[in-house]
Amino acid sequence: MDSNMIPTERVYGGTSKDTSNKYDIVIIGAGPVGLLLSTCLARWGYKIKHIDNRPEPTKTGRADGIQPRSLDLLRNMGLKPAIMAHEPAKVYEVAFWDPSSTAEGIHRTGTWASCPSFIDARYPFTTLLHQGLIERVFISDLNKNGVDIQRPWTIKGFKTDEKTDSEYPVEVNLEHIEGKGRETVRAKYLFSGEGARSFVRNQLKIGIKHKDPIAHVWGVMDGVVKTDFPDIKMKCTIHSDHGSIMVIPREDNMVRLYIQIASSTDKDWNPRKTATEEEVQASAKRILQPYSIEWERVEWYSAYPIGQGIADKYTLDHRVFMGGDACHTHSPKAGQGMNTAFLDALNLAWKIHHVESGFASRSLLESYEPERKLVAENLLNFDAKYAALFSQKAPATKDVAAATESKKDVEDENQFVKTFKESCEFTSGYGVAYDPNVINWSPSHPAQSSIIHPKGTKLRTGRILINSNVTRVVDANVVHLEQEVPLNGSFRIYVFAGKPELTQRALQDFADGLKKKSSFFSTYLRPDISTVSHHEQHNPHSWLYTFCTIFSSKRSAIEISRDVPDVLARYRDHVYADDIWDHRVADAKAAAHAKMGLDEERGGVVVVRPDGYVGIVVGLTEGSATIDALNGYFGAFCSKELGERQSRL
C-alpha cells in the first residue's frame, strides 16, 4: 500500500485510546458497507465497536463486482494494490448471445464495452473478485488502525436517550451468538450494515417498499468449468429457447453463472422453489447448446429469491443509521450491490467526521438519507427494467428467422442490449448525481454571487470531479489530479490559477482572504499548527481542507517561490502544471482547465467534497469576491459564522 495514501496522524482527537464502554460508533455487520465505514472512521481516529454475527469473513459466494468508480475510490484509499494482488478478472466487454436464426442453439449477436469511452474512466472495466477476499483487505487495514471485528456477536437491543447521556446517547445491547457473553455499551452513533434482515430496521419499525411486485428465484453457481464456449472469459448475457444465463468470469479460472429458476409470472409460482446443483448444471448445458460445458469443481451454489425493496427511511433521529442491503435490495445481475454499499458508507463517514470534528452543524447529517436514497431509487428503477428484460423469454428461433427473412425490425436494436448501453454511465458509478442542497450549490443556495458557477463550466455540482492529467511541479511526475489528495476526510479545494502573469493579483488576493480571521480557512485551523511536520503534504493548516494549485503553464515556467502565495505554497506537493495534452479537448493549451470548462487564462476555484463530488465552482477574481463566495458556501453548513457575518459579531 502506498504510504502517502494513509493519514500519518490521527485526525479526530476523540476517545480512541479510551478503554471504557463508550464508543464513537457501534457498527453492526462486517460486509462491504460496514467495513468501508469502519475503515474510514478508524483512519480518522474514531473509537469503534464493530461486530459481526458470522464466525469468520465470507468464505464463498456473495458479491464479486467492483465497478470503475469504486475502483477509483479503493485507489484513493490506498487499497487498490491489495485488491489487484489477487489477480481478479477484468471485464472490458460484454457479449450478447441469442437464438440463432440459421442453426440450432445460440450465437453471438454483438459485444459492447463494459465502460464505454464516452465515460472518462481511469479503469474502464469491472473488477471481479470474491467478496471474502475484498473483506479481508479492509479487515487488514482495520487491524493496522486498532480495530478488530468482534465475532460471532449480534445486537439484541438498543435505545437512544439524550437525557441520560447527551454525548453518548445510544445504548446498545450486544450478545455472543452462543450466549458466551453479553455487553452493554454507549455510543454517539449506531450503524446497521446487517443486510436485508436488519434487526435495527425491524426494531425501528421502518418499512420496506417493494418497487416491483415481480419476484424471481435465481440459482447462482461459482466453479471451474471445462467448455468450448468461446466467451467464457467475458461477461455474457445469454438468451436461448431453453432459458437465460448470465456468465461472470472470476479469479483463479472460476466462472459464476446466474440462472433463473422461477418467476412470479409463472403459473405455478412458488417463492420457495429451488433447484439442485445438478438441475442447474443440466439447464446450463441446454442453454449453451451447441457448446458443451462440464464442471471440474463447484466452489459455491445457492438458490434464492430476489425482490426489489427500499427502506422508507435510512434513519429516524440521525443517531441510528442504516446502509447497504439493510436499505435496498435488488437483483445481483447488474453488479451494483457492493458498489452502492461502498458509496452509502463513504457518504455517511465524512459527514459524521465533519460533525464530530466541530466543523459542520449536526444538520449536515440530514443530507445522508436524501442523497443516498435517491441513488437507490434510481438503481431499483434501472434494475427492474434490466431484470425484466433479462428474464423475458427469448424469441423462438423460428421467429428470429422469420423476422430476418422479412427484414422486419432488422434496424431495431434488441431492447435488452439498448437498455444495457443506455445505462453504462449509471452502472459504472460515474452516473451518480446528488440533488442540490447545502453542500451541492444551486441558484437557491444561500451563497449568492455573480462569480459562482462561471459561464462555460462543464462541472456539475453533485457529480464526480472530471478526471485530468497534470504535471506535479516539485518532481515532474505526471499524475492523476483527482487522485492526488487521498481520502483524508478533507474538502479538496482546486485553485485553477490560469496563466501566472494574468492571475498574480487575483491569486494573491485569494491567499490574503484565506488568512483573514473570519475566513472559512482561518476559522478552522489545526490546534497543533505550530508543531505540524514540515513533511505534512495534505493537511498542514487544517484537517478540513487540502489545497491544490494548477497553472496553465509548462512546468519549466513555474517557480513556486515566485508564483504561488505563501499560504498555498505550503502545499508544495500540490502545485501542478496543466501541460498534458488530452484527446478529449485536443485543441486546448491547458487540458485540465478546458475539461472543467474553466477559462484557460483566468482559471477558477473548484470545491470538491471529501467523497469526490463537486460542491461549488467559483471564478478566480481580483478583490474579495472569490473568498466571499466560498465563505457563503461553507457558512451554509459549518458550525461557526464566517466572513462578514463573523466580523459583525
C-alpha positions as MATLAB code, in Angstrom:
seq = 'MDSNMIPTERVYGGTSKDTSNKYDIVIIGAGPVGLLLSTCLARWGYKIKHIDNRPEPTKTGRADGIQPRSLDLLRNMGLKPAIMAHEPAKVYEVAFWDPSSTAEGIHRTGTWASCPSFIDARYPFTTLLHQGLIERVFISDLNKNGVDIQRPWTIKGFKTDEKTDSEYPVEVNLEHIEGKGRETVRAKYLFSGEGARSFVRNQLKIGIKHKDPIAHVWGVMDGVVKTDFPDIKMKCTIHSDHGSIMVIPREDNMVRLYIQIASSTDKDWNPRKTATEEEVQASAKRILQPYSIEWERVEWYSAYPIGQGIADKYTLDHRVFMGGDACHTHSPKAGQGMNTAFLDALNLAWKIHHVESGFASRSLLESYEPERKLVAENLLNFDAKYAALFSQKAPATKDVAAATESKKDVEDENQFVKTFKESCEFTSGYGVAYDPNVINWSPSHPAQSSIIHPKGTKLRTGRILINSNVTRVVDANVVHLEQEVPLNGSFRIYVFAGKPELTQRALQDFADGLKKKSSFFSTYLRPDISTVSHHEQHNPHSWLYTFCTIFSSKRSAIEISRDVPDVLARYRDHVYADDIWDHRVADAKAAAHAKMGLDEERGGVVVVRPDGYVGIVVGLTEGSATIDALNGYFGAFCSKELGERQSRL';
ca = [
       0.000    0.000    0.000;
       1.191    3.496   -0.859;
       2.121    5.128    2.438;
       1.193    8.518    1.007;
      -2.430    7.411    0.865;
      -2.728    6.737    4.596;
      -3.129    9.579    7.104;
       0.099    9.883    9.095;
      -1.649   11.394   12.095;
      -4.948   10.883   13.854;
      -7.434   13.449   12.616;
     -10.095   13.277   15.280;
      -8.955   13.909   18.836;
     -11.651   11.728   20.333;
     -11.549    8.714   22.608;
      -9.557    6.241   20.510;
      -7.398    5.177   23.486;
     -10.275    5.160   25.977;
     -10.863    1.701   27.458;
     -14.360    2.446   28.763;
     -17.547    1.058   27.231;
     -18.207    4.305   25.379;
     -17.617    4.443   21.628;
     -17.913    6.986   18.868;
     -19.841    4.447   16.802;
     -21.092    0.869   17.023;
     -21.201   -0.850   13.631;
     -23.292   -4.000   13.157;
     -22.229   -6.185   10.227;
     -18.859   -6.688    8.541;
     -19.956   -6.745    4.937;
     -18.878   -4.101    2.391;
     -20.884   -1.193    3.823;
     -19.844   -1.759    7.440;
     -16.201   -2.364    6.573;
     -15.769    0.760    4.445;
     -17.458    2.938    7.074;
     -15.297    1.418    9.794;
     -12.112    1.795    7.732;
     -12.681    5.498    7.086;
     -13.545    6.353   10.675;
     -10.717    4.226   12.093;
      -8.190    6.047    9.910;
      -9.580    9.365   11.092;
      -9.103    8.421   14.731;
     -12.532    7.319   15.972;
     -13.185    4.699   18.630;
     -15.223    1.903   17.042;
     -17.045   -1.174   18.285;
     -17.566   -3.378   15.226;
     -19.364   -6.733   15.455;
     -20.483   -9.396   13.003;
     -22.665  -12.450   13.594;
     -20.510  -14.725   11.427;
     -17.533  -16.562   12.910;
     -15.298  -15.508   10.000;
     -15.366  -13.374    6.840;
     -17.304  -14.527    3.788;
     -15.855  -17.859    2.646;
     -17.719  -18.287   -0.656;
     -20.333  -16.572   -2.778;
     -21.948  -13.164   -2.331;
     -20.914  -10.033   -4.222;
     -17.940  -10.011   -6.578;
     -18.075   -6.979   -8.904;
     -16.124   -3.756   -8.331;
     -17.256   -1.102  -10.804;
     -14.878    1.568  -12.225;
     -15.935    4.349   -9.843;
     -15.488    2.014   -6.856;
     -12.006    1.084   -8.042;
     -11.210    4.823   -8.131;
     -12.358    5.009   -4.520;
     -10.286    1.998   -3.450;
      -7.247    3.526   -5.135;
      -7.894    6.800   -3.317;
      -7.887    4.821   -0.070;
      -4.620    3.100   -0.974;
      -6.343   -0.309   -1.085;
      -6.303   -0.978   -4.824;
      -2.880   -2.740   -4.835;
      -4.110   -5.241   -2.234;
      -7.228   -5.928   -4.313;
      -5.289   -6.364   -7.560;
      -2.738   -8.633   -5.877;
      -5.396  -11.356   -6.007;
      -5.335  -11.140   -9.827;
      -9.064  -10.601  -10.291;
     -10.807  -10.998  -13.608;
     -11.309   -7.764  -15.553;
     -14.345   -7.312  -17.780;
     -13.756   -4.799  -20.571;
     -16.561   -6.017  -22.828;
     -19.935   -7.704  -22.504;
     -21.046  -10.244  -25.104;
     -24.686  -10.757  -26.064;
     -25.903  -14.175  -27.213;
     -29.319  -15.053  -28.629;
     -31.026  -17.870  -30.534;
     -29.585  -18.416  -33.972;
     -31.823  -17.993  -36.995;
     -29.723  -20.324  -39.146;
     -28.686  -23.124  -36.803;
     -29.597  -24.877  -33.582;
     -28.643  -23.174  -30.355;
     -27.204  -19.757  -29.643;
     -24.887  -17.356  -31.428;
     -23.157  -14.123  -30.533;
     -25.146  -11.108  -31.689;
     -22.729   -8.431  -30.539;
     -20.435   -7.025  -27.890;
     -20.295   -3.711  -26.087;
     -17.755   -2.046  -23.842;
     -18.400   -2.576  -20.151;
     -17.425    1.059  -19.596;
     -17.589    2.848  -22.991;
     -15.086    5.524  -23.958;
     -17.613    8.343  -23.613;
     -17.217    7.741  -19.859;
     -13.879    9.270  -18.926;
     -12.887    6.405  -16.596;
      -9.403    5.641  -15.303;
     -10.257    1.949  -15.161;
     -12.786    1.158  -17.917;
     -13.510   -2.338  -16.695;
     -15.356   -4.217  -13.978;
     -13.075   -5.973  -11.480;
     -14.358   -9.379  -10.400;
     -13.145  -10.888   -7.155;
     -14.700  -12.979   -4.391;
     -16.247  -10.788   -1.682;
     -14.379  -12.596    1.078;
     -11.034  -11.520   -0.369;
     -12.282   -7.933   -0.608;
     -13.466   -8.062    3.003;
     -10.053   -9.270    4.139;
      -8.354   -6.271    2.525;
     -10.479   -3.958    4.672;
     -10.059   -6.088    7.790;
      -6.266   -5.985    7.432;
      -6.370   -2.191    7.219;
      -8.666   -2.002   10.243;
      -6.278   -4.147   12.259;
      -3.447   -1.711   11.485;
      -5.617    1.065   12.899;
      -6.504   -0.786   16.091;
      -9.946   -2.146   15.177;
     -10.810   -5.842   15.396;
     -14.130   -7.308   14.283;
     -15.808   -8.920   17.300;
     -17.179  -12.323   16.168;
     -19.601  -14.010   16.362;
     -21.659  -11.373   18.163;
     -25.075   -9.915   17.440;
     -27.216   -6.991   18.540;
     -30.061   -7.739   20.955;
     -31.438   -4.259   21.569;
     -30.774   -0.523   21.563;
     -32.317    2.785   22.561;
     -31.496    6.462   22.184;
     -31.732    8.642   25.273;
     -30.244   12.133   25.066;
     -31.327   12.958   28.637;
     -29.305   10.146   30.216;
     -26.133   10.913   28.268;
     -26.220   13.708   25.701;
     -22.721   12.933   24.390;
     -23.227    9.163   24.054;
     -26.992    8.915   23.714;
     -27.266    5.475   22.112;
     -27.292    2.437   24.404;
     -26.594   -0.851   22.574;
     -27.021   -4.370   23.948;
     -24.756   -6.993   22.373;
     -24.526  -10.738   22.845;
     -22.312  -13.614   21.733;
     -24.152  -15.865   19.265;
     -23.657  -18.879   21.526;
     -24.539  -16.983   24.682;
     -20.946  -16.877   25.942;
     -21.031  -13.199   26.793;
     -23.069  -10.006   26.899;
     -22.143   -6.334   26.706;
     -23.967   -3.056   27.095;
     -22.152   -0.115   25.530;
     -22.922    3.513   24.828;
     -22.174    5.295   21.581;
     -22.642    8.537   19.721;
     -23.898    6.603   16.689;
     -25.196    3.152   15.775;
     -24.946    1.855   12.214;
     -26.718   -1.162   10.740;
     -24.890   -2.869    7.903;
     -26.621   -6.148    8.725;
     -28.134   -6.838    5.337;
     -31.704   -7.399    4.212;
     -32.801   -8.950    7.538;
     -31.724   -5.959    9.598;
     -32.599   -6.244   13.296;
     -32.119   -2.498   13.675;
     -34.545   -1.691   10.862;
     -37.153   -4.048   12.273;
     -36.813   -2.584   15.780;
     -37.262    0.918   14.388;
     -40.364   -0.360   12.559;
     -39.084    1.089    9.299;
     -40.953   -0.458    6.414;
     -39.647   -1.744    3.101;
     -41.448   -0.571   -0.016;
     -41.367   -3.126   -2.806;
     -40.875   -1.282   -6.067;
     -41.595   -4.200   -8.380;
     -44.195   -6.841   -7.491;
     -42.476   -9.354   -9.760;
     -40.006  -11.538   -7.918;
     -37.596  -14.155   -9.172;
     -35.802  -17.173   -7.796;
     -32.262  -17.384   -9.083;
     -29.607  -20.031   -8.904;
     -26.019  -18.871   -8.725;
     -23.022  -21.141   -9.081;
     -19.307  -20.440   -8.746;
     -16.931  -23.028  -10.121;
     -14.197  -24.066  -12.510;
     -15.524  -25.325  -15.839;
     -14.284  -27.051  -18.951;
     -16.045  -25.661  -22.011;
     -15.695  -24.780  -25.672;
     -17.950  -21.749  -25.248;
     -15.727  -19.010  -26.741;
     -16.697  -16.152  -24.410;
     -16.332  -17.888  -21.050;
     -13.697  -15.309  -20.026;
     -16.110  -12.433  -20.718;
     -19.275  -11.243  -19.098;
     -22.124  -12.613  -21.202;
     -25.880  -12.334  -21.280;
     -27.309  -15.404  -22.964;
     -30.898  -15.851  -24.088;
     -31.934  -19.145  -25.627;
     -35.015  -21.248  -26.292;
     -34.205  -23.075  -23.040;
     -33.817  -20.093  -20.725;
     -31.323  -17.391  -19.835;
     -27.939  -17.275  -18.180;
     -25.503  -14.574  -17.187;
     -21.818  -15.513  -17.260;
     -19.382  -13.688  -14.959;
     -15.637  -14.549  -15.113;
     -13.826  -14.722  -11.791;
     -10.349  -15.070  -10.323;
      -8.453  -18.409  -10.323;
     -10.116  -19.685  -13.527;
     -13.518  -19.630  -11.899;
     -16.756  -18.540  -13.510;
     -20.065  -17.509  -11.970;
     -23.347  -18.447  -13.642;
     -26.670  -16.830  -12.819;
     -29.680  -18.802  -13.997;
     -33.357  -18.072  -13.401;
     -35.222  -20.899  -11.696;
     -38.670  -19.355  -11.259;
     -40.606  -16.104  -11.670;
     -43.762  -14.799  -10.024;
     -45.224  -14.610  -13.532;
     -45.084  -18.420  -13.750;
     -48.429  -20.205  -13.414;
     -47.017  -22.458  -10.687;
     -45.026  -19.684   -8.954;
     -43.580  -20.637   -5.595;
     -41.103  -18.219   -3.949;
     -39.602  -21.200   -2.116;
     -38.975  -23.095   -5.305;
     -35.427  -24.311   -5.590;
     -33.283  -26.489   -7.790;
     -30.405  -28.784   -7.109;
     -26.883  -28.119   -8.221;
     -27.242  -30.881  -10.809;
     -30.522  -29.472  -12.162;
     -28.972  -26.056  -12.686;
     -25.969  -27.595  -14.437;
     -28.259  -29.562  -16.734;
     -30.196  -26.403  -17.557;
     -26.951  -24.537  -18.297;
     -25.919  -27.299  -20.713;
     -29.203  -26.927  -22.623;
     -28.963  -23.125  -22.766;
     -25.356  -23.151  -24.030;
     -26.003  -25.515  -26.961;
     -24.314  -26.060  -29.406;
     -21.437  -25.593  -26.955;
     -20.552  -28.022  -24.168;
     -19.763  -27.338  -20.520;
     -18.584  -29.564  -17.655;
     -17.698  -28.649  -14.069;
     -14.298  -29.583  -12.707;
     -15.397  -28.313   -9.295;
     -18.150  -26.234   -7.741;
     -16.969  -23.662   -5.205;
     -20.409  -22.432   -4.152;
     -24.026  -22.848   -5.136;
     -27.172  -21.189   -3.861;
     -30.745  -20.612   -4.936;
     -32.509  -17.601   -3.517;
     -35.471  -15.300   -4.167;
     -34.786  -11.748   -5.280;
     -37.258   -8.952   -4.771;
     -36.839   -5.219   -5.122;
     -37.224   -3.199   -1.968;
     -36.196    0.125   -0.472;
     -36.438    1.254    3.141;
     -38.872    4.072    3.869;
     -36.205    5.768    5.988;
     -32.440    5.395    6.471;
     -32.558    6.992    9.925;
     -35.148    8.369   12.317;
     -33.014   10.509   14.606;
     -29.628   10.965   12.873;
     -28.041    8.891   15.604;
     -29.034    5.431   14.364;
     -28.320    4.937   10.649;
     -28.618    2.135    8.119;
     -26.933    1.451    4.784;
     -26.312   -1.205    2.160;
     -28.753   -4.117    1.872;
     -30.483   -3.031    5.071;
     -31.870   -0.169    2.957;
     -32.131   -1.529   -0.581;
     -32.394   -4.954   -2.199;
     -32.360   -5.790   -5.878;
     -31.147   -8.377   -8.363;
     -27.391   -9.092   -8.418;
     -27.024   -9.164  -12.188;
     -26.041   -5.534  -12.732;
     -23.263   -5.819  -10.145;
     -24.403   -2.838   -8.087;
     -24.986   -4.098   -4.537;
     -21.482   -3.830   -3.112;
     -20.733   -0.655   -5.071;
     -23.842    1.121   -3.831;
     -22.990   -0.010   -0.305;
     -19.484    1.461   -0.591;
     -20.893    4.870   -1.502;
     -23.526    4.703    1.266;
     -20.692    4.231    3.751;
     -18.466    6.925    2.269;
     -21.296    9.459    2.235;
     -22.068    8.898    5.904;
     -18.440    8.596    7.065;
     -17.300   12.060    6.045;
     -20.453   13.712    7.335;
     -20.098   12.115   10.770;
     -16.439   13.144   10.714;
     -17.167   16.787    9.958;
     -19.888   16.978   12.588;
     -17.762   15.326   15.278;
     -14.723   17.439   14.337;
     -16.748   20.523   15.178;
     -16.679   21.817   11.619;
     -20.242   21.160   10.471;
     -23.532   21.593   12.257;
     -25.490   18.409   13.007;
     -27.921   19.334   10.238;
     -25.310   18.085    7.732;
     -26.295   14.536    8.717;
     -29.782   15.208    7.359;
     -28.363   15.084    3.826;
     -27.327   11.410    4.092;
     -30.750    9.888    3.556;
     -31.996   12.018    0.620;
     -28.681   11.753   -1.224;
     -28.288    8.016   -0.885;
     -31.980    7.102   -1.118;
     -32.238    8.889   -4.463;
     -29.355    6.780   -5.790;
     -31.033    3.609   -4.507;
     -34.327    4.559   -6.142;
     -32.569    5.157   -9.460;
     -30.820    1.811   -9.061;
     -34.088   -0.016   -8.428;
     -35.734    1.639  -11.428;
     -32.859    0.518  -13.635;
     -32.727   -2.918  -12.052;
     -36.458   -3.530  -12.547;
     -36.167   -2.800  -16.250;
     -32.900   -4.707  -16.629;
     -34.066   -7.758  -14.679;
     -37.387   -7.903  -16.509;
     -35.702   -7.775  -19.894;
     -33.130  -10.354  -18.863;
     -35.867  -12.650  -17.569;
     -38.051  -12.397  -20.664;
     -38.212  -15.479  -22.764;
     -36.132  -15.027  -25.892;
     -37.949  -15.080  -29.238;
     -38.082  -18.570  -30.643;
     -35.519  -19.448  -33.285;
     -38.239  -19.684  -35.960;
     -39.456  -16.174  -35.085;
     -35.926  -14.802  -35.336;
     -35.568  -16.431  -38.733;
     -38.911  -15.083  -39.921;
     -38.033  -11.556  -38.834;
     -34.687  -11.815  -40.584;
     -36.209  -13.074  -43.836;
     -38.844  -10.350  -43.907;
     -36.361   -7.696  -42.788;
     -38.924   -6.793  -40.148;
     -37.435   -4.744  -37.291;
     -33.928   -5.529  -38.516;
     -32.860   -1.993  -37.644;
     -34.424   -2.131  -34.205;
     -31.812   -2.900  -31.619;
     -32.558   -5.627  -29.100;
     -34.256   -3.837  -26.191;
     -32.092   -5.572  -23.595;
     -28.897   -4.502  -25.381;
     -30.241   -0.988  -25.791;
     -31.037   -0.726  -22.076;
     -27.586   -2.026  -21.192;
     -25.882    0.568  -23.385;
     -28.011    3.445  -22.118;
     -27.264    2.523  -18.517;
     -23.477    2.216  -18.734;
     -22.790    5.557  -17.062;
     -25.010    4.623  -14.141;
     -23.685    1.084  -13.723;
     -20.058    2.272  -13.903;
     -20.727    4.504  -10.891;
     -19.973    7.731  -12.752;
     -23.658    8.490  -13.235;
     -24.330    9.124   -9.544;
     -25.844   12.592   -9.228;
     -26.836   14.247   -5.973;
     -29.585   16.860   -5.920;
     -28.990   20.454   -4.790;
     -28.651   21.003   -1.032;
     -26.338   22.923    1.303;
     -23.262   21.021    0.062;
     -24.254   20.927   -3.632;
     -24.634   24.502   -4.807;
     -27.618   25.625   -6.889;
     -29.155   29.032   -7.596;
     -31.331   28.603   -4.489;
     -28.295   28.089   -2.207;
     -27.649   30.744    0.488;
     -24.326   31.560   -1.208;
     -25.070   34.141   -3.874;
     -22.539   35.808   -6.165;
     -22.200   36.621   -9.842;
     -18.922   34.684   -9.965;
     -20.447   31.400   -8.733;
     -20.815   28.731  -11.427;
     -18.996   30.800  -14.083;
     -20.251   30.674  -17.632;
     -18.848   27.779  -19.614;
     -18.053   25.447  -16.728;
     -18.644   21.781  -17.516;
     -18.644   20.760  -13.880;
     -21.973   19.885  -12.297;
     -22.450   20.135   -8.565;
     -23.340   16.809   -7.013;
     -21.379   14.954   -9.705;
     -17.927   13.390   -9.567;
     -14.942   15.608  -10.447;
     -13.830   15.175  -14.059;
     -10.564   13.261  -14.484;
      -7.482   15.120  -15.679;
      -3.722   14.618  -16.020;
      -1.251   17.261  -14.853;
       2.467   17.532  -14.059;
       3.441   17.864  -10.413;
       5.902   20.752  -10.229;
       8.170   19.537   -7.407;
       9.175   16.273   -9.099;
       7.935   16.479  -12.730;
       5.704   13.418  -12.252;
       2.644   13.228  -14.487;
      -0.223   12.464  -12.111;
      -3.984   11.991  -11.983;
      -5.197   15.217  -10.409;
      -8.379   13.746   -8.923;
      -6.296   11.114   -7.101;
      -3.641   13.423   -5.675;
      -5.482   14.087   -2.428;
      -6.125   10.791   -0.602;
      -9.368   10.007    1.165;
      -8.426   12.043    4.231;
     -11.854   13.406    5.143;
     -10.969   16.877    3.841;
     -12.629   19.139    1.319;
     -10.378   19.371   -1.738;
     -10.023   22.932   -3.000;
      -8.606   23.081   -6.519;
      -7.339   26.531   -7.438;
      -7.102   26.564  -11.242;
      -4.806   29.547  -11.468;
      -4.671   30.094  -15.234;
      -1.649   31.970  -16.503;
       0.500   33.315  -13.634;
       1.214   36.610  -15.366;
      -2.543   37.281  -15.626;
      -3.780   35.924  -12.294;
      -0.989   37.002   -9.955;
      -3.106   39.711   -8.312;
      -6.228   37.527   -8.077;
      -4.220   34.648   -6.598;
      -2.608   36.915   -4.004;
      -5.996   38.404   -3.092;
      -7.346   34.876   -2.675;
      -4.458   33.957   -0.375;
      -4.860   37.180    1.622;
      -8.558   36.425    2.002;
      -7.776   32.950    3.320;
      -5.623   34.443    6.054;
      -8.340   36.790    7.293;
      -9.542   35.797   10.735;
     -13.148   35.462    9.575;
     -12.489   33.192    6.574;
     -13.576   29.561    6.322;
      -9.862   28.691    6.286;
      -8.667   30.631    9.348;
     -11.723   29.754   11.414;
     -10.855   26.043   11.420;
      -7.069   25.900   11.746;
      -5.460   22.914   13.454;
      -4.857   23.483   17.180;
      -1.378   21.936   16.767;
      -0.478   24.003   13.707;
       2.786   25.279   15.208;
       4.166   21.743   15.572;
       2.977   20.218   12.280;
       5.713   18.325   10.454;
       7.447   20.029    7.557;
       6.651   16.900    5.548;
       2.871   17.018    6.069;
       1.592   17.181    2.487;
      -2.173   17.322    2.737;
      -3.261   18.999    5.982;
      -0.587   21.409    7.226;
      -3.136   24.053    8.244;
      -6.455   22.312    8.807;
      -7.843   18.795    8.904;
     -10.805   20.044    6.917;
      -9.181   21.353    3.722;
      -6.474   20.375    1.254;
      -5.454   22.902   -1.421;
      -4.169   22.199   -4.941;
      -2.948   24.932   -7.292;
      -2.898   24.295  -11.046;
      -1.317   26.713  -13.545;
      -1.936   26.680  -17.287;
       1.794   26.804  -17.985;
       4.631   24.463  -18.753;
       6.233   23.029  -15.644;
       9.564   24.646  -16.504;
       7.933   28.090  -16.405;
       6.571   27.699  -12.875;
       8.593   28.758   -9.841;
       6.705   28.014   -6.638;
       8.520   30.644   -4.548;
       7.698   33.316   -7.138;
       4.293   32.307   -8.490;
       2.497   30.787   -5.502;
       1.466   32.851   -2.450;
       2.921   31.520    0.773;
      -0.263   30.025    2.209;
      -0.757   27.929   -0.965;
       2.972   27.276   -1.377;
       2.834   25.343    1.912;
       1.095   22.692   -0.212;
       4.169   22.486   -2.461;
       3.421   18.848   -3.298;
       0.065   20.008   -4.657;
       1.257   22.577   -7.187;
       0.822   21.448  -10.788;
       1.397   22.427  -14.390;
      -1.569   21.923  -16.708;
       0.641   20.914  -19.631;
      -0.520   17.399  -20.584;
      -2.427   17.019  -23.858;
      -5.804   15.273  -23.740;
      -7.577   13.953  -26.840;
     -10.948   14.922  -25.348;
     -10.003   18.604  -25.635;
      -7.480   18.272  -28.449;
      -7.224   21.993  -29.208;
      -6.775   23.122  -25.614;
      -3.470   24.503  -24.393;
      -4.408   23.671  -20.788;
      -6.407   20.459  -20.917;
      -7.391   20.223  -17.245;
      -8.755   23.771  -17.279;
     -10.572   23.031  -20.534;
     -12.087   19.740  -19.354;
     -13.525   21.543  -16.339;
     -14.834   24.291  -18.610;
     -12.726   26.940  -16.877;
     -11.052   29.867  -18.617;
      -7.558   28.673  -19.577;
      -6.090   32.090  -18.812;
      -8.150   33.236  -15.812;
      -8.928   29.911  -14.127;
     -11.408   29.359  -11.298;
     -11.799   27.571   -7.960;
     -13.450   24.173   -7.609;
     -14.501   22.869   -4.197;
     -14.823   19.087   -4.088;
     -16.472   17.305   -1.193;
     -14.435   14.739    0.781;
     -16.187   11.957   -1.174;
     -15.079   13.350   -4.548;
     -18.258   15.143   -5.669;
     -18.255   18.766   -6.789;
     -19.729   21.169   -4.232;
     -19.307   24.575   -5.886;
     -17.379   26.296   -8.701;
     -16.416   29.979   -8.455;
     -14.417   32.368  -10.567;
     -10.905   33.449   -9.539;
     -11.085   37.252   -9.461;
      -9.179   40.169   -8.035;
     -10.544   41.524   -4.776;
     -12.554   39.600   -2.167;
     -15.346   38.121   -4.311;
     -13.830   34.608   -4.527;
     -13.314   34.285   -0.779;
     -16.711   35.868   -0.080;
     -18.418   33.281   -2.288;
     -16.609   30.399   -0.569;
     -17.383   31.813    2.879;
     -21.018   31.862    1.806;
     -20.864   28.256    0.637;
     -19.165   26.836    3.730;
     -21.149   29.118    6.021;
     -24.359   27.391    4.937;
     -23.476   24.235    6.855;
     -20.472   24.829    9.118;
     -20.717   25.342   12.870;
     -19.423   28.923   13.100;
     -20.232   32.241   11.480;
     -17.917   33.144    8.608;
     -16.909   36.202    6.626;
     -18.874   39.396    7.099;
     -21.335   37.733    9.460;
     -18.495   36.761   11.819;
     -16.945   40.219   11.579;
     -20.191   41.826   12.721;
     -20.406   39.680   15.880;
];
